[in-house]
Amino acid sequence: MNTNVSARLLRWFDRHGRKDLPWQSETSPGRRDAYRVWLSEVMLQQTQVTTVLGYFERFVAALPTLRDLARADEDSVFALWSGLGYYRRARFLHRAARICVEQHGGELPRDFAALTALPGIGRSTAGAILAQAHGLRFPILDGNVKRVLTRYHGIDGDPASGPVKKQLWLHAEAHTPARRVADYTQAIMDLGATVCVRGNPRCDACPLAGDCMARRDGRTAELPARKASKSIPTRATVMLVLRDRQQRVLLERRGPQGVWSGLWSLPEASDADGAWRIAQRHARIDDAQTLPAFTHVFSHYRLNVEPLLFDRVAVHPGVADDPQLRWYGRDELDALGLPAPVRKLLLGMGEE
């Protein structure tokens, strides 16, 4: 184990590390609440700290314990998650909480194998929970840590590939100290997030700069290697905004597959003609108004959305018999898991 790296990082952390994040509160000296650590780790996957802070505070205010999360219904969980994206994270979080209540006495297990058996908890997340909540010596390898280790050791190749990831895990294990492991894991994450950033790293402020191979060889802009960029396809959809005389909007729960699975959203059609046919199945309609179009970008495609408003419609009573369809008033939207662009669209519409 290279104690020099961990010692330098810990000294840097004592002076510059982040120590006031809301998931860092300790239940005992050197121990953090496992539920809060877990929640933060899941939220921080593909999302920056500045974005996560508000979501985290609202989530733990509503669901302060793992048992509270397990008891919550899926709509409530999705409503708290709405806007963070990658909703599968929220579904796995909810499912794992229920498994913990059923099989682990309402607590996250302290055993690595049991933790990684839970939905949505991989090797790095499990390591972060065990290190930060229990002070156990387990390495982590999130995106920030990968960047630090790739540059420090001058590792070529895609960090997501099997051989490169194997090298990175070996280095992560070697550098993780036996003591102050919670502080160390926070330190190396903080270094990647605030100093060893993707563009224009602040090498003059880095405690590892003296023997960083990327800095020595002038390769900080090259490492980590970027994936070959590829163009993403564009798709188009028409979203139906069916609004009745009570200003309620018809929402449809999306199926278990595809994007926004399980969330409430607006009915969709491939074109305007299809939208009219769907609208006529749900309500008696007279006219439609085209609302401003917008584009929402997913990780794997771009979605061009044309919203079509059917206003002051007469509701077909048969809609009430379909559990996947429901009329919602504007004041009820906060309690629903809605895709962020759909929530923005509905809340931005004026009432008549």
C-alpha positions as CSV (number, residue, x, y, z in Angstrom):
1,M,0.0,0.0,0.0
2,N,1.3,3.4,-0.9
3,T,0.8,5.3,2.4
4,N,2.4,8.4,0.8
5,V,-0.6,9.0,-1.4
6,S,-3.2,8.5,1.4
7,A,-1.2,10.6,3.8
8,R,-0.9,13.5,1.4
9,L,-4.6,13.3,0.5
10,L,-5.6,13.3,4.2
11,R,-3.4,16.3,4.9
12,W,-5.0,18.1,2.0
13,F,-8.5,17.0,3.1
14,D,-7.9,18.4,6.6
15,R,-7.3,21.8,5.1
16,H,-9.4,21.9,1.9
17,G,-11.8,19.0,1.9
18,R,-15.6,19.3,2.1
19,K,-16.8,18.6,5.6
20,D,-20.3,20.2,5.7
21,L,-22.2,18.1,3.2
22,P,-25.6,17.0,4.6
23,W,-24.8,13.3,4.3
24,Q,-21.6,13.7,6.4
25,S,-23.4,14.0,9.8
26,E,-21.9,11.5,12.2
27,T,-24.0,9.2,14.4
28,S,-20.8,8.4,16.4
29,P,-17.2,9.5,16.1
30,G,-15.9,8.6,12.6
31,R,-19.2,7.0,11.6
32,R,-21.9,8.4,9.3
33,D,-25.5,7.3,8.9
34,A,-25.5,4.5,6.4
35,Y,-28.8,5.4,4.9
36,R,-27.8,9.0,4.2
37,V,-24.4,7.8,2.7
38,W,-26.2,5.3,0.5
39,L,-28.8,7.9,-0.7
40,S,-26.1,10.4,-1.5
41,E,-24.0,7.9,-3.4
42,V,-27.0,6.9,-5.6
43,M,-28.0,10.5,-6.2
44,L,-24.4,11.5,-7.1
45,Q,-24.2,8.9,-9.8
46,Q,-23.9,11.0,-13.0
47,T,-25.1,14.1,-11.1
48,Q,-23.0,16.9,-9.5
49,V,-23.0,17.8,-5.8
50,T,-24.5,21.2,-6.4
51,T,-27.5,19.7,-8.1
52,V,-27.9,16.9,-5.6
53,L,-27.9,19.1,-2.4
54,G,-31.5,20.4,-2.7
55,Y,-32.9,17.0,-3.8
56,F,-31.1,15.2,-0.9
57,E,-32.4,17.7,1.7
58,R,-36.0,17.3,0.4
59,F,-35.7,13.5,0.2
60,V,-34.5,13.0,3.8
61,A,-37.0,15.5,5.1
62,A,-39.8,13.4,3.6
63,L,-38.2,10.0,4.2
64,P,-35.7,10.3,7.0
65,T,-35.0,6.6,7.5
66,L,-34.6,3.5,5.4
67,R,-37.9,2.2,6.9
68,D,-39.7,5.3,5.8
69,L,-38.4,4.8,2.3
70,A,-39.5,1.2,2.3
71,R,-43.0,2.2,3.5
72,A,-43.4,4.9,0.8
73,D,-45.3,4.3,-2.3
74,E,-43.6,4.5,-5.7
75,D,-45.3,7.7,-6.7
76,S,-44.0,9.5,-3.6
77,V,-40.5,8.3,-4.3
78,F,-40.6,9.3,-7.9
79,A,-42.1,12.7,-6.9
80,L,-39.1,13.4,-4.6
81,W,-36.7,12.2,-7.4
82,S,-38.4,14.1,-10.2
83,G,-35.8,16.2,-12.1
84,L,-32.7,14.2,-11.1
85,G,-33.1,11.9,-14.1
86,Y,-32.0,8.3,-14.5
87,Y,-35.2,7.2,-12.7
88,R,-34.1,3.6,-12.5
89,R,-31.8,4.7,-9.6
90,A,-34.9,5.7,-7.6
91,R,-36.7,2.4,-8.4
92,F,-33.7,0.4,-7.3
93,L,-33.3,2.5,-4.2
94,H,-36.9,1.9,-3.2
95,R,-36.7,-1.9,-4.0
96,A,-33.5,-2.3,-2.0
97,A,-35.0,-0.5,1.0
98,R,-37.9,-3.0,1.0
99,I,-35.5,-5.9,0.8
100,C,-33.6,-4.5,3.7
101,V,-36.8,-4.4,5.8
102,E,-37.7,-7.9,4.8
103,Q,-34.3,-9.6,5.1
104,H,-31.9,-7.4,7.1
105,G,-33.9,-6.0,10.0
106,G,-34.5,-2.7,8.4
107,E,-30.9,-1.8,8.1
108,L,-28.3,-1.8,5.3
109,P,-26.2,-4.9,5.8
110,R,-22.6,-4.4,6.9
111,D,-21.5,-7.4,4.7
112,F,-20.0,-6.5,1.3
113,A,-21.6,-9.5,-0.5
114,A,-25.0,-8.8,1.0
115,L,-24.8,-5.1,0.1
116,T,-23.8,-5.8,-3.6
117,A,-26.7,-8.2,-3.8
118,L,-29.1,-5.3,-3.4
119,P,-30.5,-3.7,-6.5
120,G,-28.5,-0.7,-7.7
121,I,-25.6,-1.2,-5.3
122,G,-22.3,-2.0,-7.1
123,R,-18.8,-2.5,-5.8
124,S,-18.0,1.2,-5.5
125,T,-21.3,2.2,-3.8
126,A,-20.9,-0.7,-1.4
127,G,-17.4,0.3,-0.6
128,A,-18.4,3.9,0.1
129,I,-21.2,2.8,2.4
130,L,-18.9,0.5,4.4
131,A,-16.0,2.9,4.5
132,Q,-17.9,6.1,5.4
133,A,-20.6,4.6,7.6
134,H,-18.6,2.0,9.4
135,G,-15.0,2.9,8.9
136,L,-14.2,-0.4,7.2
137,R,-11.4,-0.6,4.7
138,F,-13.0,-0.8,1.3
139,P,-11.9,1.1,-1.8
140,I,-14.2,3.2,-4.0
141,L,-14.0,3.9,-7.7
142,D,-16.5,6.5,-8.8
143,G,-16.0,8.9,-11.8
144,N,-13.9,11.4,-9.8
145,V,-11.7,8.7,-8.4
146,K,-11.2,7.1,-11.8
147,R,-10.0,10.5,-13.1
148,V,-7.5,11.0,-10.3
149,L,-6.0,7.6,-10.5
150,T,-5.9,7.5,-14.3
151,R,-3.9,10.7,-14.3
152,Y,-1.7,10.0,-11.3
153,H,-0.7,6.6,-12.8
154,G,-0.7,7.7,-16.4
155,I,-3.2,4.9,-17.5
156,D,-4.2,4.8,-21.2
157,G,-7.4,3.4,-22.5
158,D,-11.1,3.7,-21.7
159,P,-11.6,3.7,-17.9
160,A,-14.9,1.9,-18.5
161,S,-13.2,-1.1,-20.2
162,G,-12.6,-4.2,-18.3
163,P,-8.7,-4.2,-18.4
164,V,-8.4,-0.6,-17.5
165,K,-11.0,-0.8,-14.8
166,K,-9.1,-3.8,-13.3
167,Q,-5.9,-1.7,-13.1
168,L,-7.8,1.2,-11.5
169,W,-9.4,-1.1,-8.8
170,L,-5.9,-2.4,-8.0
171,H,-4.6,1.1,-7.5
172,A,-7.7,2.1,-5.5
173,E,-7.2,-0.8,-3.2
174,A,-3.5,-0.1,-2.8
175,H,-4.0,3.5,-1.9
176,T,-6.8,3.0,0.6
177,P,-5.5,3.4,4.2
178,A,-6.4,1.3,7.2
179,R,-7.2,4.3,9.3
180,R,-9.4,7.4,8.6
181,V,-10.8,5.5,5.6
182,A,-14.0,7.6,5.7
183,D,-12.0,10.8,5.4
184,Y,-9.8,9.3,2.7
185,T,-12.7,8.2,0.5
186,Q,-14.2,11.7,0.8
187,A,-10.7,13.2,0.1
188,I,-10.1,11.5,-3.1
189,M,-13.7,12.2,-4.3
190,D,-13.3,15.8,-3.4
191,L,-9.9,16.1,-5.2
192,G,-11.5,14.8,-8.4
193,A,-14.5,17.1,-8.0
194,T,-12.7,20.3,-7.1
195,V,-9.1,20.1,-8.3
196,C,-8.5,17.2,-10.7
197,V,-11.4,18.2,-12.8
198,R,-12.0,17.1,-16.4
199,G,-11.1,20.4,-18.1
200,N,-8.3,22.7,-16.9
201,P,-7.3,20.8,-13.7
202,R,-5.8,22.9,-11.0
203,C,-2.5,21.0,-10.8
204,D,-0.9,23.8,-8.7
205,A,-3.4,23.0,-5.9
206,C,-3.0,19.2,-6.1
207,P,-1.2,17.4,-3.3
208,L,-0.3,14.6,-5.7
209,A,1.1,16.8,-8.5
210,G,4.7,16.1,-7.6
211,D,4.7,12.6,-9.0
212,C,1.5,12.7,-11.2
213,M,2.5,11.0,-14.5
214,A,-0.1,12.9,-16.5
215,R,1.3,16.2,-15.3
216,R,4.9,15.1,-15.7
217,D,4.2,14.1,-19.4
218,G,1.9,17.0,-20.2
219,R,-1.1,14.6,-20.7
220,T,-3.7,16.0,-18.3
221,A,-5.9,17.0,-21.3
222,E,-5.6,13.4,-22.8
223,L,-6.3,11.4,-19.6
224,P,-8.7,9.8,-18.9
225,A,-9.2,8.8,-22.5
226,R,-12.5,10.0,-23.9
227,K,-14.9,7.7,-25.5
228,A,-15.2,8.2,-29.3
229,S,-18.0,10.7,-29.8
230,K,-21.0,9.5,-31.8
231,S,-24.0,11.3,-33.0
232,I,-27.2,10.4,-31.2
233,P,-30.5,9.9,-33.2
234,T,-33.4,12.3,-33.0
235,R,-37.0,11.1,-32.4
236,A,-40.2,13.0,-32.5
237,T,-43.4,12.7,-30.5
238,V,-46.7,14.6,-30.0
239,M,-47.7,15.0,-26.3
240,L,-51.4,15.4,-25.7
241,V,-52.5,17.9,-23.1
242,L,-56.1,17.0,-22.4
243,R,-57.5,19.6,-20.0
244,D,-61.1,19.4,-18.7
245,R,-63.4,22.2,-17.5
246,Q,-62.1,21.8,-14.0
247,Q,-58.5,22.5,-15.2
248,R,-57.5,18.9,-14.6
249,V,-55.1,17.3,-17.0
250,L,-55.2,13.6,-18.1
251,L,-52.0,11.7,-17.2
252,E,-51.0,8.2,-18.2
253,R,-48.6,6.0,-16.2
254,R,-45.8,4.8,-18.5
255,G,-45.1,1.1,-18.8
256,P,-42.2,-0.8,-17.2
257,Q,-39.9,-0.5,-20.2
258,G,-38.2,2.5,-21.9
259,V,-37.5,5.9,-20.6
260,W,-39.5,7.4,-17.7
261,S,-40.8,3.9,-16.9
262,G,-43.4,3.9,-14.1
263,L,-43.7,7.7,-14.1
264,W,-46.9,9.6,-14.8
265,S,-46.7,11.5,-18.1
266,L,-48.8,12.9,-20.9
267,P,-50.3,10.5,-23.5
268,E,-48.2,10.5,-26.7
269,A,-48.7,9.9,-30.4
270,S,-46.3,9.7,-33.3
271,D,-48.1,12.5,-35.2
272,A,-51.0,15.0,-35.0
273,D,-53.5,12.6,-36.6
274,G,-52.7,9.9,-34.1
275,A,-53.0,12.5,-31.3
276,W,-56.5,13.3,-32.4
277,R,-57.5,9.7,-32.4
278,I,-56.1,9.1,-28.9
279,A,-57.8,12.3,-27.7
280,Q,-61.1,11.2,-29.0
281,R,-60.9,7.9,-27.1
282,H,-60.4,9.7,-23.8
283,A,-62.7,12.8,-24.2
284,R,-65.1,14.7,-26.3
285,I,-63.0,17.3,-28.1
286,D,-63.7,20.3,-30.4
287,D,-60.4,21.9,-31.2
288,A,-56.7,21.8,-30.5
289,Q,-53.9,24.3,-30.0
290,T,-50.3,23.7,-30.7
291,L,-48.1,24.7,-27.8
292,P,-44.4,25.7,-28.2
293,A,-42.3,22.7,-29.1
294,F,-39.2,21.7,-27.1
295,T,-36.4,19.2,-27.2
296,H,-35.3,16.9,-24.4
297,V,-31.9,15.2,-24.6
298,F,-31.4,11.7,-23.2
299,S,-28.1,9.9,-23.0
300,H,-28.9,7.9,-26.1
301,Y,-31.2,10.1,-28.2
302,R,-32.7,13.5,-28.6
303,L,-36.5,13.8,-28.3
304,N,-38.3,16.6,-30.2
305,V,-41.7,17.2,-28.5
306,E,-44.7,18.9,-30.0
307,P,-47.4,19.5,-27.3
308,L,-51.0,19.6,-28.5
309,L,-53.5,21.2,-26.1
310,F,-57.1,20.0,-26.2
311,D,-58.8,22.4,-23.8
312,R,-62.1,22.4,-21.9
313,V,-62.8,18.8,-23.0
314,A,-65.7,16.7,-21.8
315,V,-64.4,13.7,-20.0
316,H,-65.4,10.2,-21.1
317,P,-66.5,8.2,-18.0
318,G,-64.6,5.1,-19.2
319,V,-61.3,6.8,-18.3
320,A,-62.0,6.2,-14.6
321,D,-62.0,2.4,-15.2
322,D,-58.4,2.4,-16.5
323,P,-55.8,2.4,-13.6
324,Q,-53.1,3.7,-15.9
325,L,-55.1,6.9,-16.7
326,R,-56.1,9.6,-14.2
327,W,-57.2,13.2,-14.2
328,Y,-55.0,15.5,-12.0
329,G,-55.4,19.0,-10.9
330,R,-52.5,21.5,-10.9
331,D,-52.3,21.4,-7.1
332,E,-51.8,17.6,-7.2
333,L,-48.7,17.5,-9.5
334,D,-46.2,17.9,-6.7
335,A,-47.1,14.6,-5.2
336,L,-46.5,12.7,-8.5
337,G,-43.4,11.4,-10.2
338,L,-43.4,13.4,-13.4
339,P,-40.6,13.7,-16.0
340,A,-39.0,17.1,-15.5
341,P,-39.9,18.4,-19.0
342,V,-43.5,17.4,-18.5
343,R,-43.7,19.0,-15.1
344,K,-42.2,22.2,-16.5
345,L,-44.7,22.2,-19.4
346,L,-47.7,21.7,-17.2
347,L,-46.7,24.2,-14.5
348,G,-45.9,26.7,-17.2
349,M,-49.3,26.6,-18.7
350,G,-51.7,29.3,-17.6
351,E,-55.2,28.4,-16.3
352,E,-58.3,29.7,-17.9
